[in-house]
Amino acid sequence: MNKLEKLRAALADKGIDALIVLDELNQRYLSDFAFTDGLLLISATRAELITDFRYYEMAVKNANPAFNVVTPENRGEYIGVILAECGCRTVGFEGRFVPYDTYNSYCKKYPSVEFVDIGTMIEDIREIKTSEEIATMQKAQDITDAAFAHILKVLTPNMTEIEVAAELEYVMRKAGAESVAFDTIAVSGDASALPHGTPRNCKLKPGFLTMDYGAKYNGYCSDMTRTVVIGKADADIKKLYDTVLRAQQAAIDYLREGADCGAADKVARDIIDSTPEYKGAFGHSLGHSVGLFIHESPRLSRVGAGHKMRVGEIYTVEPGIYLFGKYGCRIEDMVAIEPDGVYNFTHSPKELIEIL
């Protein structure tokens, strides 16, 4: 089934006649078109993309052809006509995203309709990526890999963290990214112990330099972390880096269809915690799903225990060790679940690299 068919089947299963979609990511997922003014109205027999003149020509050319693109002068009246024509009595809405004022206004405009929160219905469908989505995410990751290859050629200890982040972002945009997938992290020295540290306007400090970044291509995100060493790596740095890499590889080797998300987290965590000086230093989850949004479900975490991985799910695998006030290291790949293992989108090298 395609995306619309899956959604219609889910709506029918819940006894919902139609759905109003307001979340922009869900709109893009279902219609294959990005817009910031309008909504989707979907019933068993109708699929309406309601927007204004600024998007009309682009939507007609680029949106899923299953959608009828319209620009009514009065959207509220148009929705009412469609609901009446389809005989809709129960209409779904995205309770996680719809403001109360909007929900209240719909209840007043359409008193004969019962509005029902669909919860995570669309997000649940989004969890399993199609082959087309996976191919798009590979293009996003190819751009991300290219940026890492470039930064290794130009990186010097005299650069600032902000310059490193800006260089990565510039190269990704030049290579075809529509934007970054999230705010780029490039932190060195003691700041590398901050998992989500912000790049500073200061020269790179000796020790670890963690770069966590990604590209967005045709709406889909990539996510990768590579950590290099500014200067020579001493025995302690090498030991920490090797521990993170072993934990990551063990987790990747564990992932496959039917594997448990919580158990995957434990595989990596046990390796890190088995070294006394690192016990408790891996404070975040092992990973998360990725798609149109950088943090999607399911998650590789202790709270994800019980979820069995399915073919087509995407996960980051990103263990880390953070010794606050000293330094930290994280290594991250993005993978797709397959029956006997994973497909790894990420091709950047993972051996320890020194920038002298």
C-alpha positions in Angstrom: 0.0 0.0 0.0 1.1 3.6 -0.6 1.0 6.2 2.1 -2.5 7.4 1.4 -3.8 3.9 1.4 -2.1 3.1 4.7 -3.6 6.2 6.2 -7.1 5.5 4.9 -6.9 1.9 6.2 -5.9 3.3 9.7 -8.7 5.8 9.7 -11.3 3.2 8.7 -10.0 0.9 11.4 -10.8 3.7 13.9 -14.1 4.6 12.4 -12.9 8.0 11.3 -14.5 9.4 8.1 -12.0 12.1 7.3 -8.8 13.8 8.6 -7.6 17.4 8.7 -3.8 17.5 8.6 -2.1 20.7 9.9 1.4 19.6 10.9 3.8 20.7 8.2 5.9 17.5 8.3 2.9 15.3 8.1 1.6 17.4 5.2 4.8 17.0 3.3 4.9 13.2 4.0 1.4 12.6 2.7 1.4 15.1 -0.2 5.1 15.1 -1.2 4.9 18.9 -1.1 6.3 21.3 1.4 4.1 24.4 2.2 3.6 26.6 5.2 0.1 28.0 4.7 -2.8 25.5 4.3 -3.9 22.0 5.2 -4.8 18.6 3.9 -8.3 17.2 4.0 -8.4 13.5 3.4 -11.4 11.2 3.3 -12.0 7.7 1.9 -12.7 9.2 -1.5 -11.2 12.7 -1.5 -7.7 14.1 -1.0 -7.6 17.9 -0.9 -4.5 20.1 -0.7 -5.8 23.5 0.5 -3.4 26.4 0.2 -3.1 29.9 -1.3 -1.9 31.3 -4.6 1.7 31.5 -3.6 2.0 27.7 -3.6 -0.6 26.8 -6.2 1.6 26.4 -9.3 4.4 24.5 -7.4 1.8 22.3 -5.8 0.1 21.4 -9.1 3.5 20.4 -10.5 5.1 18.7 -7.6 2.5 17.4 -5.2 1.3 13.8 -5.1 -1.2 13.7 -8.0 -3.7 12.0 -5.8 -4.4 15.4 -4.2 -6.7 18.0 -5.7 -4.9 21.4 -5.2 -7.3 24.2 -4.4 -7.1 27.8 -3.2 -10.6 28.7 -1.9 -11.3 32.2 -0.7 -12.9 30.8 2.4 -11.2 27.7 3.6 -13.7 27.1 6.4 -16.6 27.0 4.0 -14.8 24.8 1.6 -14.0 22.3 4.3 -17.6 22.3 5.4 -18.8 21.6 1.8 -16.4 18.7 1.4 -17.3 17.2 4.8 -21.0 17.4 3.8 -20.5 16.0 0.3 -18.6 13.0 1.8 -21.2 12.5 4.6 -18.5 12.8 7.3 -19.6 12.5 10.9 -16.3 11.8 12.6 -13.2 13.8 11.6 -9.7 13.2 12.9 -7.2 15.9 14.0 -3.6 15.8 15.2 -4.0 16.4 18.9 -0.3 16.6 19.4 0.1 19.6 17.1 -3.3 21.4 16.9 -3.7 24.4 19.2 -6.7 24.4 21.4 -8.0 27.5 19.8 -8.0 25.8 16.4 -9.7 22.7 17.7 -12.3 24.9 19.4 -13.0 26.9 16.2 -13.5 23.7 14.2 -16.0 22.4 16.8 -18.0 25.7 16.5 -17.8 25.8 12.7 -18.9 22.2 12.2 -21.3 21.3 15.1 -22.6 18.2 13.4 -19.1 16.7 13.3 -17.4 14.9 16.1 -13.6 15.6 16.2 -11.4 12.8 17.3 -7.7 12.9 18.2 -5.7 10.5 16.0 -2.7 10.5 18.3 0.4 9.2 16.5 -1.4 7.6 13.6 0.6 9.4 10.9 3.9 9.2 12.8 3.3 5.4 13.2 3.0 5.1 9.4 6.1 7.2 9.0 8.2 4.8 11.1 8.6 2.3 8.2 10.5 4.0 5.3 9.8 3.1 1.7 12.6 2.3 -0.7 12.2 5.8 -2.2 12.6 7.4 1.2 15.7 5.3 2.0 17.2 6.4 -1.4 16.5 10.0 -0.5 18.1 9.6 2.9 21.2 8.1 1.3 21.6 11.2 -0.8 21.3 13.3 2.3 24.0 11.1 4.0 26.2 11.2 0.9 26.2 15.0 1.2 27.1 14.7 4.9 30.0 12.3 4.2 31.3 14.6 1.5 31.4 17.4 4.1 33.5 15.3 6.4 35.9 14.4 3.7 36.3 18.1 3.0 36.7 19.2 6.6 39.6 16.7 7.0 41.4 18.5 4.2 41.1 22.0 5.6 40.9 21.4 9.4 43.7 23.0 11.4 44.1 23.7 15.1 44.0 27.5 14.3 40.3 27.3 13.2 37.5 28.2 15.6 34.6 25.9 16.5 32.3 28.3 14.7 34.5 28.2 11.6 34.4 24.4 11.6 30.6 24.4 11.9 30.2 27.0 9.2 32.6 25.1 6.8 30.6 21.9 7.2 27.3 23.7 6.6 28.6 25.7 3.5 29.9 22.5 1.9 26.6 20.7 2.5 24.6 23.5 1.0 27.0 23.7 -2.0 26.6 20.0 -2.5 22.8 20.2 -2.8 21.4 20.2 0.7 18.3 22.3 1.1 19.3 23.1 4.6 21.0 21.6 7.6 19.0 18.8 9.4 19.7 20.5 12.8 22.0 23.0 14.4 25.6 21.8 13.8 27.6 20.8 16.8 31.4 21.3 16.6 33.0 21.4 20.1 36.5 20.8 21.2 38.5 20.2 24.4 36.4 20.4 27.6 33.3 21.3 25.5 33.4 18.0 23.8 32.1 16.6 27.1 28.8 18.4 26.4 26.7 16.1 24.2 24.8 19.0 22.7 27.4 21.8 23.1 27.3 25.0 21.0 30.2 26.0 18.8 32.2 28.8 20.3 34.2 31.6 18.8 37.4 30.3 20.1 40.3 28.3 18.6 40.1 24.5 18.7 41.4 23.2 22.0 43.7 20.2 22.2 41.9 16.8 22.6 38.7 15.7 21.1 36.8 17.7 18.5 33.2 16.3 18.1 31.3 17.1 15.0 27.6 16.2 15.0 25.8 17.4 11.9 23.5 16.4 9.0 22.0 17.5 5.7 18.4 17.8 4.7 17.7 16.7 1.2 14.2 16.8 -0.4 12.9 17.0 3.1 14.7 14.1 4.6 17.4 14.3 7.2 20.8 12.6 7.7 22.6 12.5 11.1 26.3 11.7 11.7 28.9 12.3 14.4 32.6 12.0 13.9 35.2 12.8 16.6 38.8 13.6 15.7 41.7 14.6 17.9 43.3 18.0 17.8 47.0 17.3 18.4 48.5 14.0 19.4 46.3 11.4 21.0 47.7 10.1 24.3 47.0 6.6 25.8 43.9 7.8 27.7 42.3 9.4 24.6 43.0 6.3 22.5 41.4 4.0 25.1 38.3 6.2 25.4 37.9 6.4 21.6 38.4 2.7 21.2 35.8 1.9 23.8 33.2 4.1 22.1 34.0 2.5 18.7 33.7 -1.0 20.2 30.4 -0.2 21.8 29.1 1.3 18.5 30.1 -1.7 16.4 28.7 -4.2 18.9 25.4 -2.4 18.8 25.3 -2.3 15.0 26.1 -6.0 14.8 23.2 -6.7 17.1 20.6 -4.7 15.1 18.3 -6.7 12.8 14.6 -7.5 12.2 13.0 -8.6 15.5 15.8 -7.3 17.7 14.7 -5.4 20.9 15.4 -1.7 21.0 16.1 -1.7 24.8 18.5 -4.7 24.4 20.4 -2.8 21.7 21.0 0.1 24.1 22.2 -2.4 26.7 24.7 -4.0 24.4 26.6 -0.6 23.9 26.0 0.5 27.5 27.4 -2.6 29.0 30.7 -2.3 27.1 31.1 1.3 28.3 30.1 0.7 31.9 32.4 -2.4 32.1 35.4 0.1 32.3 35.3 1.6 35.8 36.4 5.1 34.9 33.6 5.2 32.2 30.8 3.7 34.2 27.8 6.1 34.0 29.5 8.4 31.5 27.2 7.3 28.7 24.2 9.4 29.8 21.9 9.5 26.7 20.2 6.8 24.7 21.9 4.8 22.0 19.9 6.3 19.2 16.7 7.4 17.6 14.8 7.1 14.3 15.3 9.7 11.5 13.2 10.9 8.6 11.5 14.1 7.8 12.3 15.1 11.4 15.7 14.6 13.0 14.3 12.9 16.1 11.5 10.4 15.3 10.3 7.1 16.9 11.1 4.4 17.6 14.2 4.9 19.8 17.1 2.8 20.8 16.9 3.3 24.5 16.0 1.6 27.8 12.5 3.0 27.6 12.3 1.5 24.1 12.5 -2.0 25.6 9.8 -4.3 24.1 9.8 -2.7 20.7 10.9 -5.2 18.1 12.7 -3.7 15.1 11.0 -3.9 11.7 12.5 -3.9 8.2 12.5 -0.3 7.0 13.0 1.4 10.3 15.9 3.9 10.5 18.1 4.4 13.5 21.1 6.3 14.6 23.7 4.4 16.6 25.6 6.9 18.6 27.2 5.8 21.9 29.4 8.3 23.7 31.6 8.8 26.7 31.6 12.2 28.4 34.0 13.1 31.2 32.7 16.5 32.2 35.4 19.1 32.6 37.8 17.1 30.6 36.6 15.8 27.2 34.1 13.5 25.5 33.7 11.4 22.4 30.7 10.2 20.3 30.6 8.2 17.1 27.4 8.0 15.1 26.2 6.2 12.0 22.7 6.0 10.5 21.3 2.6 9.5 18.2 0.9 8.1 17.0 -2.4 9.5 17.2 -5.4 7.3 16.2 -9.1 8.0 19.8 -10.2 8.8 21.4 -7.0 10.0 21.5 -3.4 8.8 22.1 -1.2 5.8 24.6 1.5 6.8 24.0 4.8 5.1 27.3 6.2 6.6 30.6 5.8 4.8 32.9 8.2 6.6 36.0 6.6 8.2 35.9 5.8 11.9 39.5 5.2 12.7 41.0 7.7 15.2 42.3 10.7 13.2 44.8 13.3 14.6 44.9 16.9 13.4 48.4 18.1 13.9 
